[in-house]
């Protein structure tokens, strides 16, 4: 399954932004701690190849991996439940999911 260019560009943007943010953030709790792009692709491949319909993610952060997971389960009518205790990060993830058109695939839990 091929990802559309708009989503791929958004993922690249979020990955760059997360890396830039983390390089300048001393506090571990405030970092985005995104997966590396190759790792995110592998996780996506595993989810898609096993035709998962339900995925639980612990640590939403800015939604980078959440987007990968949502894109991976959507063809099967799946859902992602993503948990993060940081309301600011959840707001950022919510905005990114909406930009990608994948918000309806994800339940954000605090």
C-alpha positions as CSV (number, residue, x, y, z in Angstrom):
1,X,0.0,0.0,0.0
2,X,1.4,3.3,-1.0
3,X,1.1,6.4,1.2
4,X,-0.2,9.5,-0.5
5,X,2.3,12.4,-0.9
6,X,0.4,14.8,1.4
7,X,0.6,12.4,4.4
8,X,4.3,11.5,3.6
9,X,5.1,15.2,3.6
10,X,3.3,15.8,6.9
11,X,5.2,12.9,8.5
12,X,8.5,14.3,7.3
13,X,7.6,17.7,8.7
14,X,6.6,16.2,12.1
15,X,9.8,14.1,12.2
16,X,12.0,17.1,11.5
17,X,10.1,19.3,14.0
18,X,10.4,16.6,16.7
19,X,14.1,16.2,16.1
20,X,14.7,20.0,16.1
21,X,12.6,20.3,19.3
22,X,14.4,17.5,21.1
23,X,17.9,18.8,20.3
24,X,17.1,22.0,22.2
25,X,15.0,20.5,25.0
26,X,17.0,19.5,28.1
27,X,14.0,18.0,30.0
28,X,13.2,14.4,29.0
29,X,9.5,14.9,29.9
30,X,9.2,17.8,27.4
31,X,10.9,16.0,24.5
32,X,8.8,14.5,21.7
33,X,10.8,11.3,21.6
34,X,9.5,10.3,18.2
35,X,10.4,7.0,16.6
36,X,13.1,7.2,13.9
37,X,11.4,7.2,10.5
38,X,12.9,3.7,9.6
39,X,11.5,2.3,12.9
40,X,8.1,3.9,12.2
41,X,8.0,2.4,8.7
42,X,8.8,-1.0,10.2
43,X,6.1,-0.8,12.9
44,X,3.7,0.3,10.2
45,X,4.7,-2.7,8.0
46,X,4.2,-5.1,10.9
47,X,0.7,-3.7,11.8
48,X,-0.4,-3.8,8.1
49,X,1.0,-7.2,7.4
50,X,-0.8,-8.7,10.4
51,X,-4.0,-6.9,9.5
52,X,-4.4,-5.4,13.0
53,X,-7.7,-3.7,13.7
54,X,-6.9,-2.5,17.2
55,X,-3.7,-0.9,18.4
56,X,-2.8,0.6,21.8
57,X,-0.1,3.2,21.8
58,X,1.3,4.4,25.1
59,X,2.9,7.8,24.7
60,X,1.1,9.9,22.0
61,X,3.5,12.8,22.0
62,X,3.0,14.9,18.9
63,X,1.3,12.1,17.1
64,X,4.1,11.0,14.7
65,X,3.8,7.3,15.4
66,X,0.1,7.7,16.0
67,X,-0.2,8.8,12.4
68,X,1.7,5.8,11.1
69,X,-0.5,3.5,13.2
70,X,-3.7,5.1,12.1
71,X,-2.7,5.0,8.5
72,X,-1.8,1.3,9.0
73,X,-5.2,0.2,10.5
74,X,-7.6,2.4,8.5
75,X,-7.8,0.0,5.5
76,X,-9.2,-2.7,7.8
77,X,-11.6,-0.3,9.6
78,X,-9.3,-0.4,12.6
79,X,-8.8,2.0,15.5
80,X,-5.9,3.2,17.6
81,X,-6.2,4.1,21.2
82,X,-3.3,6.4,22.2
83,X,-2.6,7.5,25.7
84,X,-0.5,10.4,26.9
85,X,-0.7,12.3,30.2
86,X,0.6,15.6,28.7
87,X,-2.4,17.6,27.6
88,X,-0.2,19.9,25.4
89,X,1.2,17.0,23.5
90,X,-2.3,15.5,23.1
91,X,-3.5,18.8,21.6
92,X,-0.5,18.8,19.2
93,X,-1.3,15.2,18.2
94,X,-5.0,16.1,17.8
95,X,-4.1,18.9,15.4
96,X,-1.7,16.7,13.4
97,X,-4.2,13.9,13.1
98,X,-6.8,16.4,11.9
99,X,-4.3,17.7,9.3
100,X,-3.8,14.2,8.1
101,X,-7.5,13.4,8.0
102,X,-7.0,10.5,10.4
103,X,-8.5,11.9,13.5
104,X,-11.6,9.6,13.3
105,X,-9.3,6.5,13.5
106,X,-7.8,7.5,16.8
107,X,-9.1,7.8,20.4
108,X,-6.9,10.1,22.4
109,X,-6.9,9.2,26.1
110,X,-5.2,11.2,28.9
